[in-house]
Amino acid sequence: MLQIKSFTFNPFMENTYLLYDESKEAAIFDPGCYEKYEQEELSRFIQEEGLKVTHLINTHCHIDHVLGNAFVKRKYSVPLYIHKKERSVLKSVITYAPNYGFAGYEEVEPDFYLNEKDSLKFGNTEMSILFVPGHAPGHLVFYHQPTAICIAGDTLFQGSIGRTDLPGGDHETLLQAIKNEMFTLPEDTKVYPGHGPHTTIGFEKEHNPFVGKKAKF
């Protein structure tokens, strides 16, 4: 059975997710752990649960979601997976990280590129990959059908959507991608976003002011 553990890291209050199953293999999504105590919190849980980290994935590569990439790659000797359209987004972080107070940010290179035709496999788990651009040009969302878990990054939030005023963002693109990709998932799907509490597809289809049934788009 797939299990999920969430951590909230860095001043952006970013959600980092650790997914693992009975095989004890694990995948880390969007490590935002920058401070040493944040890194220790993540690694302590992994050690206590006896997990083996095999994958490091960025749903997208804005600064708050990649601050812990170097730490995870170094500690667990795992490859980094991103969408190819996020490479330039990732490369740009080193230029502006000091402006946000992250002078110690370490740049890392992606090892593999994912796209929506792929699936993500670790342990006994296989997740579908959805392409949901708009917040970022190569934003990916990961869905596990047996447990109805969706790792959404900064696409769909409880009562909101990802901001689209950053470089590479586009408001209409995000609205259509949520509608065409995420809203085709079962309504009981649990959506774990990059910030804030989890929600469900059904709740957002009903109540979300940007993409719900009463929204005009």
C-alpha positions as CSV (number, residue, x, y, z in Angstrom):
1,M,0.0,0.0,0.0
2,L,1.3,3.4,-0.9
3,Q,1.9,5.7,2.0
4,I,2.6,9.4,2.0
5,K,4.4,11.6,4.5
6,S,4.4,15.4,4.1
7,F,6.8,18.0,5.5
8,T,6.5,21.7,5.4
9,F,9.8,23.5,4.7
10,N,11.4,26.9,4.1
11,P,9.9,30.4,4.4
12,F,7.6,29.7,1.5
13,M,5.9,27.0,3.6
14,E,6.4,24.5,0.8
15,N,5.1,20.9,1.0
16,T,7.7,18.2,0.5
17,Y,6.3,14.7,0.0
18,L,7.9,11.3,0.7
19,L,6.0,8.4,-0.9
20,Y,6.8,4.8,-0.1
21,D,5.3,1.3,-0.1
22,E,5.7,-2.1,1.5
23,S,8.9,-2.6,-0.5
24,K,10.4,0.2,1.6
25,E,11.5,2.0,-1.6
26,A,10.7,5.7,-1.6
27,A,10.5,8.7,-3.8
28,I,11.0,12.3,-2.7
29,F,8.9,15.0,-4.4
30,D,10.0,18.6,-4.4
31,P,12.5,18.7,-1.5
32,G,12.3,22.2,0.0
33,C,14.6,21.5,2.9
34,Y,17.2,24.2,3.0
35,E,18.2,24.5,6.6
36,K,20.1,21.8,8.3
37,Y,17.3,21.1,10.8
38,E,14.9,20.6,7.9
39,Q,17.3,18.2,6.2
40,E,17.6,16.3,9.5
41,E,13.9,16.1,9.9
42,L,13.5,14.5,6.5
43,S,16.5,12.1,6.9
44,R,15.5,11.1,10.4
45,F,12.0,9.9,9.2
46,I,13.6,8.0,6.4
47,Q,16.0,6.3,8.7
48,E,13.4,5.5,11.4
49,E,11.1,3.9,8.8
50,G,14.0,2.0,7.2
51,L,13.3,3.4,3.8
52,K,15.5,3.3,0.7
53,V,15.2,6.5,-1.4
54,T,15.4,5.6,-5.1
55,H,13.9,8.7,-6.9
56,L,14.1,12.4,-6.6
57,I,11.4,14.3,-8.5
58,N,10.6,17.9,-9.1
59,T,7.0,18.6,-10.2
60,H,8.5,21.9,-11.4
61,C,11.6,23.9,-10.6
62,H,10.7,27.1,-8.8
63,I,13.1,27.9,-6.0
64,D,10.9,26.8,-3.1
65,H,10.6,23.3,-4.6
66,V,14.3,22.6,-5.3
67,L,16.2,24.0,-2.3
68,G,16.9,20.5,-1.1
69,N,17.8,18.8,-4.4
70,A,21.5,18.9,-3.7
71,F,21.1,17.5,-0.2
72,V,18.9,14.6,-1.3
73,K,21.1,13.7,-4.3
74,R,24.2,13.8,-2.2
75,K,22.9,11.9,0.8
76,Y,21.0,9.2,-1.1
77,S,22.9,9.0,-4.4
78,V,19.7,9.2,-6.4
79,P,19.0,10.8,-9.8
80,L,16.9,13.9,-10.3
81,Y,13.8,13.7,-12.6
82,I,12.2,16.8,-14.2
83,H,10.3,17.7,-17.3
84,K,12.7,18.9,-20.0
85,K,10.9,22.3,-20.2
86,E,11.9,22.9,-16.6
87,R,15.6,22.7,-17.2
88,S,15.9,26.5,-17.9
89,V,13.7,27.2,-14.8
90,L,16.0,25.1,-12.7
91,K,19.2,26.6,-14.1
92,S,17.9,30.1,-13.3
93,V,17.5,29.5,-9.6
94,I,21.2,30.0,-8.9
95,T,21.0,33.6,-10.2
96,Y,18.2,34.8,-8.0
97,A,18.5,32.5,-4.9
98,P,20.6,35.1,-2.9
99,N,18.0,37.7,-3.4
100,Y,15.6,35.5,-1.5
101,G,18.0,34.9,1.3
102,F,19.3,31.5,0.0
103,A,22.9,32.3,-0.5
104,G,23.9,28.7,0.3
105,Y,21.7,27.2,-2.5
106,E,23.6,24.5,-4.4
107,E,22.9,24.0,-8.1
108,V,22.4,20.5,-9.4
109,E,21.8,19.1,-12.9
110,P,18.8,16.9,-13.8
111,D,19.7,13.3,-14.6
112,F,16.5,12.2,-16.5
113,Y,13.6,13.9,-18.2
114,L,10.0,12.8,-17.7
115,N,6.9,13.5,-19.8
116,E,3.3,12.6,-19.8
117,K,3.8,9.5,-21.8
118,D,5.9,8.0,-19.1
119,S,5.0,6.5,-15.8
120,L,6.9,6.7,-12.5
121,K,7.9,3.4,-10.9
122,F,9.5,2.7,-7.5
123,G,9.1,-0.4,-5.4
124,N,5.7,-1.9,-6.1
125,T,4.2,1.5,-7.0
126,E,3.5,2.9,-10.5
127,M,2.2,6.4,-10.9
128,S,0.7,8.1,-14.0
129,I,2.2,11.4,-15.1
130,L,0.0,14.3,-16.2
131,F,1.3,17.4,-18.0
132,V,-0.3,20.5,-16.4
133,P,1.6,23.6,-17.5
134,G,0.5,27.2,-16.8
135,H,2.2,27.8,-13.4
136,A,5.4,26.6,-14.9
137,P,6.1,25.6,-18.5
138,G,7.0,21.9,-17.7
139,H,4.8,21.2,-14.6
140,L,4.1,17.6,-14.0
141,V,1.4,16.0,-11.7
142,F,1.7,12.4,-10.5
143,Y,-1.3,10.2,-9.9
144,H,-1.6,6.8,-8.2
145,Q,-4.9,5.2,-9.1
146,P,-5.1,2.4,-6.5
147,T,-4.9,4.8,-3.6
148,A,-6.4,7.8,-5.4
149,I,-3.4,10.0,-4.5
150,C,-2.3,13.0,-6.6
151,I,0.9,14.9,-6.1
152,A,-0.1,18.2,-7.6
153,G,2.7,20.7,-7.1
154,D,1.6,24.2,-7.6
155,T,-1.3,23.5,-10.0
156,L,-4.4,23.0,-7.9
157,F,-4.8,24.1,-4.3
158,Q,-7.7,24.0,-1.8
159,G,-9.8,26.8,-3.1
160,S,-7.2,28.2,-5.4
161,I,-4.8,27.5,-8.3
162,G,-1.1,28.2,-8.9
163,R,0.0,31.8,-9.6
164,T,0.6,32.4,-13.3
165,D,2.5,35.7,-13.2
166,L,6.0,34.2,-13.0
167,P,8.2,33.7,-16.1
168,G,6.8,30.9,-18.2
169,G,3.3,31.1,-16.6
170,D,0.1,31.5,-18.4
171,H,-3.3,31.7,-16.7
172,E,-5.5,30.3,-19.5
173,T,-3.1,27.4,-20.1
174,L,-3.3,26.5,-16.4
175,L,-7.1,26.6,-16.3
176,Q,-7.5,24.4,-19.3
177,A,-4.8,22.0,-18.2
178,I,-6.5,21.5,-14.8
179,K,-9.9,21.0,-16.5
180,N,-8.6,18.6,-19.2
181,E,-6.1,16.6,-17.1
182,M,-6.8,16.8,-13.4
183,F,-10.6,17.1,-13.5
184,T,-10.8,13.8,-15.4
185,L,-9.5,12.0,-12.3
186,P,-12.1,10.4,-10.0
187,E,-13.7,12.9,-7.6
188,D,-12.4,11.1,-4.5
189,T,-8.8,11.6,-5.6
190,K,-6.9,13.2,-2.8
191,V,-4.9,16.2,-4.1
192,Y,-1.6,17.0,-2.3
193,P,-0.5,20.5,-3.3
194,G,2.8,22.3,-3.1
195,H,1.4,24.6,-0.4
196,G,-1.4,24.3,2.1
197,P,-3.7,21.5,3.1
198,H,-4.8,18.6,0.8
199,T,-8.1,18.6,-0.9
200,T,-10.1,16.4,-3.4
201,I,-10.9,16.7,-7.0
202,G,-14.6,16.5,-6.2
203,F,-14.4,19.4,-3.7
204,E,-12.5,21.6,-6.2
205,K,-14.8,20.8,-9.1
206,E,-17.7,22.0,-6.9
207,H,-16.2,24.9,-5.0
208,N,-13.0,26.2,-6.6
209,P,-13.6,29.8,-7.6
210,F,-11.1,29.6,-10.5
211,V,-12.0,26.2,-12.1
212,G,-15.1,25.0,-10.2
213,K,-18.5,24.7,-11.7
214,K,-19.4,28.3,-11.0
215,A,-16.2,29.7,-12.4
216,K,-16.4,31.5,-15.8
217,F,-13.5,30.3,-17.9
